[in-house]
Amino acid sequence: MGEFELIARHFTRAAPAGGAVVLGVGDDCALLQPTPGHQLAISSDMLVEGRHFFAGAEPEALGHKALAVNLSDLAAMGARPLGFTLALALPAADEAWLAPFARGLLALADAQACPLVGGDTTRGPLTISLTVFGEVLPGRALRRNAARAGDDLWISGRTGEARLALALRRGEPWARGDLAEVQERMDRPMPRLALGQALAATEGVRAALDVSDGLLGDLGHILKASGVGAEIETAALPLAPALRALDDQHRLDCLLAGGDDYELLFTADASAHEAVLAAGTASATAVTCIGRITPADGGMLVLDRDGTPLPLARHGFDHFAD
């Protein structure tokens, strides 16, 4: 199967009627028509075999995740998806791999109204690179530099299950539990697009990002960009049943430093508490207040049930340090 047959068979579809796509796959460029008065939101992510996913990973789940992690960036900005491009390096044009990969990728694309509009394929080590395009009203994008001292700190869903799944797959001695119970959270994360758009429309919601490299590590990006500190109450962290069997230290490590959660971490004025809960209800997404934003000189503190600061041994994942 040649390159153009591969693209035609697995990745070429008619542009959906009435959407932002004027011209999709098949020309030198795609043409998108954003809603008048909106700004474009654009994000790229790369997944490399052996670094971001296990060699031999199930291709349908991999197709889902490849798009999900990019859509999560749009969710963090409160943007609505318009479309995406796919650049794919393959060791070989393997029909048995391509068919389920495309199925997982395009099923999520359909579910989130984000059509594939172009890209490229080549021979090489398995590498998946996507660029997503979205739109958001001017002044409504949720940015990392907008947090203020006194804001509440919120998290969507819950963290830690993907980290436990990784540990169980690796056979790490501290890991306890059933891989099947947590595997979906690592293999098929769901981008919080509806919540992100609801938060962008909610007065008092300020800074946001998606948690991909660990709650503490990603929170650090908000604190640095905004020039503030934070306090996290460990007793307030949503706890998945699968994490209850772990000892205290490894449970906290999963909750605070585990990656691949793709939840939204955001700040909001304390007066917006009920409005944030309403945004969660409207988007069918659990949201939990887990702390507060403090002045910069307070740094980042993690408090135990008695309000005592805990030592921070690890903040999050770093591609060039881990």
C-alpha positions as CSV (number, residue, x, y, z in Angstrom):
1,M,0.0,0.0,0.0
2,G,1.5,3.3,-1.1
3,E,1.4,6.6,0.8
4,F,-1.6,8.1,-1.1
5,E,-3.6,4.9,-1.0
6,L,-2.9,4.8,2.7
7,I,-4.2,8.3,3.2
8,A,-7.2,7.8,0.9
9,R,-8.2,4.5,2.6
10,H,-7.9,5.4,6.2
11,F,-7.8,9.2,6.6
12,T,-9.8,10.9,3.8
13,R,-13.4,11.8,4.6
14,A,-15.8,14.4,3.3
15,A,-15.8,17.7,5.2
16,P,-18.9,17.9,7.5
17,A,-21.6,20.2,6.2
18,G,-22.0,23.4,8.1
19,G,-18.8,23.3,10.0
20,A,-15.6,25.4,9.9
21,V,-13.9,23.2,7.3
22,V,-14.1,24.8,3.8
23,L,-11.5,22.4,2.3
24,G,-10.2,19.3,4.0
25,V,-7.8,16.4,3.1
26,G,-6.5,16.3,-0.5
27,D,-5.1,19.7,-1.4
28,D,-1.9,21.5,-0.5
29,C,-3.6,23.2,2.5
30,A,-6.8,22.9,4.4
31,L,-9.1,25.9,4.6
32,L,-10.9,26.7,7.8
33,Q,-13.4,29.4,8.4
34,P,-13.6,30.4,12.1
35,T,-16.7,32.0,13.5
36,P,-16.5,35.8,12.8
37,G,-15.1,37.7,15.8
38,H,-13.3,34.7,17.3
39,Q,-9.6,34.0,17.9
40,L,-7.8,30.8,16.7
41,A,-6.4,28.5,19.4
42,I,-3.7,26.1,18.1
43,S,-1.8,23.4,19.8
44,S,0.6,20.6,18.7
45,D,1.6,17.4,20.5
46,M,3.9,14.5,19.6
47,L,3.7,10.9,20.8
48,V,6.8,8.7,20.3
49,E,6.8,4.9,20.7
50,G,8.8,3.9,23.8
51,R,8.6,7.4,25.3
52,H,4.9,8.3,25.4
53,F,3.4,4.8,24.9
54,F,4.6,1.2,25.1
55,A,5.9,-0.6,22.1
56,G,3.1,-2.7,20.8
57,A,0.3,-0.5,22.3
58,E,-3.2,-1.4,21.2
59,P,-3.7,0.8,18.0
60,E,-7.3,1.8,18.5
61,A,-6.7,3.1,22.0
62,L,-3.5,4.8,20.7
63,G,-5.5,6.6,18.0
64,H,-8.0,7.8,20.6
65,K,-5.2,9.0,23.0
66,A,-3.2,10.8,20.2
67,L,-6.2,13.1,19.6
68,A,-7.4,13.3,23.2
69,V,-4.2,14.8,24.5
70,N,-4.3,17.5,21.9
71,L,-8.0,18.3,22.5
72,S,-7.2,18.5,26.2
73,D,-5.1,21.6,25.4
74,L,-8.0,23.2,23.7
75,A,-10.2,22.4,26.7
76,A,-7.7,24.1,29.0
77,M,-8.1,27.3,27.0
78,G,-11.9,27.0,26.8
79,A,-11.8,26.7,23.0
80,R,-14.2,24.9,20.7
81,P,-12.5,22.4,18.3
82,L,-12.5,23.2,14.5
83,G,-10.3,20.5,13.1
84,F,-6.9,18.8,13.3
85,T,-3.9,17.7,11.1
86,L,-2.0,14.4,11.5
87,A,1.6,13.7,10.8
88,L,2.4,10.0,11.0
89,A,5.7,8.2,10.7
90,L,5.3,4.4,10.3
91,P,7.8,1.6,10.1
92,A,5.5,0.0,7.5
93,A,2.1,0.5,5.9
94,D,0.5,-2.2,8.0
95,E,-3.2,-2.5,7.3
96,A,-3.8,-4.5,10.5
97,W,-2.4,-1.6,12.6
98,L,-3.7,1.3,10.5
99,A,-7.4,0.3,10.4
100,P,-7.9,0.2,14.2
101,F,-5.7,3.2,14.7
102,A,-7.8,5.3,12.3
103,R,-11.0,3.9,13.9
104,G,-10.0,5.1,17.4
105,L,-8.7,8.4,16.1
106,L,-11.8,9.3,14.0
107,A,-14.3,8.0,16.5
108,L,-13.1,10.6,19.0
109,A,-12.9,13.2,16.2
110,D,-16.5,12.6,15.4
111,A,-17.6,12.6,19.0
112,Q,-16.0,16.0,19.6
113,A,-16.8,17.5,16.2
114,C,-13.2,17.9,15.3
115,P,-12.6,16.7,11.7
116,L,-9.2,15.6,10.3
117,V,-8.3,18.2,7.6
118,G,-4.8,17.2,6.5
119,G,-1.3,16.1,7.4
120,D,1.5,13.9,6.2
121,T,2.8,10.3,6.3
122,T,6.3,8.9,6.0
123,R,8.4,5.8,6.8
124,G,10.2,5.9,10.1
125,P,10.0,5.0,13.8
126,L,6.4,5.1,15.0
127,T,5.8,8.8,15.8
128,I,2.4,10.5,15.9
129,S,2.2,14.3,15.7
130,L,-1.1,16.2,15.7
131,T,-2.0,19.9,15.5
132,V,-5.5,20.9,16.6
133,F,-7.3,24.1,15.7
134,G,-10.0,25.7,17.8
135,E,-11.7,29.0,18.4
136,V,-12.5,31.2,21.4
137,L,-14.0,34.6,22.0
138,P,-11.4,37.4,22.5
139,G,-10.7,37.9,26.2
140,R,-12.3,34.6,27.2
141,A,-9.4,32.2,26.7
142,L,-8.3,30.7,30.0
143,R,-4.6,31.4,30.3
144,R,-1.9,30.4,32.8
145,N,-0.9,33.9,33.8
146,A,-4.3,35.1,35.2
147,A,-4.4,33.6,38.7
148,R,-4.6,36.0,41.6
149,A,-4.0,35.6,45.3
150,G,-7.2,34.7,47.0
151,D,-8.5,32.6,44.1
152,D,-9.9,29.1,44.8
153,L,-7.9,26.2,43.2
154,W,-10.0,23.6,41.4
155,I,-9.5,20.2,39.7
156,S,-11.8,18.4,37.4
157,G,-12.4,14.6,37.8
158,R,-9.6,13.0,39.7
159,T,-5.9,12.3,39.3
160,G,-3.6,9.4,40.0
161,E,-5.2,6.4,38.2
162,A,-3.1,6.7,35.1
163,R,0.1,6.7,37.2
164,L,-1.1,3.6,39.0
165,A,-1.9,1.9,35.7
166,L,1.7,2.7,34.5
167,A,3.1,1.2,37.7
168,L,1.0,-1.9,37.4
169,R,2.1,-2.4,33.8
170,R,5.7,-2.0,34.8
171,G,5.4,-4.3,37.8
172,E,6.6,-1.7,40.3
173,P,6.6,-3.4,43.7
174,W,4.5,-0.8,45.5
175,A,1.6,-1.0,43.0
176,R,-1.5,-2.7,44.2
177,G,-4.8,-3.4,42.5
178,D,-6.4,-4.5,39.2
179,L,-4.9,-3.1,36.0
180,A,-8.2,-3.4,34.3
181,E,-9.8,-1.0,36.8
182,V,-7.4,1.9,35.9
183,Q,-6.1,1.0,32.4
184,E,-8.8,3.0,30.6
185,R,-7.7,6.2,32.4
186,M,-4.2,5.8,30.9
187,D,-5.1,4.5,27.5
188,R,-8.3,6.5,26.7
189,P,-8.4,9.8,28.5
190,M,-11.4,12.0,27.8
191,P,-10.6,15.7,27.1
192,R,-12.7,18.0,29.2
193,L,-13.9,20.2,26.3
194,A,-17.4,20.8,27.5
195,L,-16.1,21.9,30.9
196,G,-13.4,24.1,29.4
197,Q,-16.0,25.9,27.3
198,A,-18.4,26.3,30.3
199,L,-15.6,27.7,32.4
200,A,-14.5,30.2,29.8
201,A,-18.1,31.5,29.8
202,T,-18.2,31.8,33.6
203,E,-17.4,35.1,35.2
204,G,-14.6,34.8,37.9
205,V,-12.8,31.8,36.4
206,R,-9.3,33.0,35.7
207,A,-6.3,30.7,35.0
208,A,-6.3,27.1,33.7
209,L,-4.3,24.3,32.2
210,D,-4.6,20.6,31.6
211,V,-2.8,18.2,34.0
212,S,-0.5,16.0,31.8
213,D,2.8,15.8,33.7
214,G,1.5,15.8,37.3
215,L,-0.7,18.1,39.3
216,L,2.1,19.8,41.2
217,G,4.4,20.1,38.2
218,D,1.6,21.7,36.1
219,L,0.4,23.9,38.9
220,G,3.9,25.2,39.0
221,H,3.4,26.6,35.5
222,I,0.4,28.6,36.6
223,L,2.3,29.9,39.7
224,K,5.3,31.0,37.7
225,A,3.3,32.6,34.9
226,S,1.0,34.4,37.4
227,G,3.6,35.3,40.0
228,V,1.7,33.7,42.9
229,G,1.9,30.8,45.3
230,A,-0.6,28.1,46.3
231,E,-1.8,25.8,49.1
232,I,-3.2,22.4,48.3
233,E,-5.3,20.5,50.9
234,T,-4.5,16.8,50.5
235,A,-7.8,15.9,52.4
236,A,-9.7,17.6,49.6
237,L,-8.2,15.7,46.7
238,P,-10.7,13.5,44.9
239,L,-9.6,9.9,45.5
240,A,-10.3,7.0,43.1
241,P,-11.3,3.7,44.8
242,A,-8.3,2.0,43.1
243,L,-5.8,4.2,45.0
244,R,-7.2,3.4,48.5
245,A,-5.1,0.2,48.7
246,L,-1.8,2.1,48.4
247,D,0.4,3.3,51.3
248,D,0.1,7.0,52.1
249,Q,3.3,8.0,50.3
250,H,2.6,6.3,47.0
251,R,-1.0,7.4,47.1
252,L,0.1,11.0,47.3
253,D,2.7,10.5,44.7
254,C,0.0,9.2,42.3
255,L,-2.3,12.1,43.2
256,L,0.2,14.9,43.0
257,A,3.0,13.8,40.7
258,G,1.5,11.2,38.4
259,G,1.0,12.2,34.7
260,D,-1.4,11.4,31.9
261,D,-4.5,12.6,33.8
262,Y,-5.7,15.2,31.3
263,E,-7.9,16.9,33.9
264,L,-8.3,20.6,34.1
265,L,-6.6,22.5,36.9
266,F,-8.0,26.0,37.2
267,T,-8.4,29.0,39.5
268,A,-11.5,31.1,40.2
269,D,-12.5,34.0,42.4
270,A,-13.9,32.7,45.6
271,S,-17.2,34.5,44.8
272,A,-17.6,32.2,41.7
273,H,-17.8,29.0,43.8
274,E,-21.4,28.2,43.0
275,A,-21.0,29.3,39.3
276,V,-18.0,26.9,39.0
277,L,-20.1,24.0,40.4
278,A,-22.9,24.9,38.0
279,A,-20.4,24.8,35.1
280,G,-19.4,21.3,36.3
281,T,-23.0,20.2,36.4
282,A,-23.8,21.7,33.0
283,S,-20.8,19.8,31.4
284,A,-21.5,16.5,33.4
285,T,-18.0,16.8,34.9
286,A,-17.1,16.6,38.6
287,V,-15.2,19.6,39.9
288,T,-13.5,19.9,43.3
289,C,-12.0,22.8,45.2
290,I,-8.6,21.6,46.5
291,G,-7.0,24.7,47.8
292,R,-6.3,28.3,47.2
293,I,-3.9,30.7,45.5
294,T,-1.6,32.7,47.8
295,P,0.9,35.6,47.4
296,A,4.1,34.6,45.7
297,D,6.2,34.6,48.8
298,G,4.1,31.7,50.1
299,G,5.5,29.4,47.5
300,M,3.8,26.0,46.9
301,L,2.6,24.2,50.0
302,V,0.9,20.8,50.3
303,L,-1.0,20.5,53.6
304,D,-1.9,17.3,55.4
305,R,-5.2,16.8,57.2
306,D,-4.0,18.9,60.2
307,G,-2.8,21.8,58.0
308,T,0.9,20.8,58.4
309,P,3.0,21.4,55.3
310,L,4.4,18.1,53.7
311,P,7.8,17.8,52.1
312,L,7.7,18.0,48.3
313,A,10.0,15.3,47.0
314,R,8.8,15.3,43.4
315,H,6.8,17.8,41.4
316,G,6.0,16.1,38.1
317,F,7.3,14.5,34.9
318,D,10.0,16.2,32.7
319,H,10.8,14.7,29.3
320,F,14.5,15.6,29.6
321,A,15.0,14.8,33.2
322,D,12.9,11.6,33.7
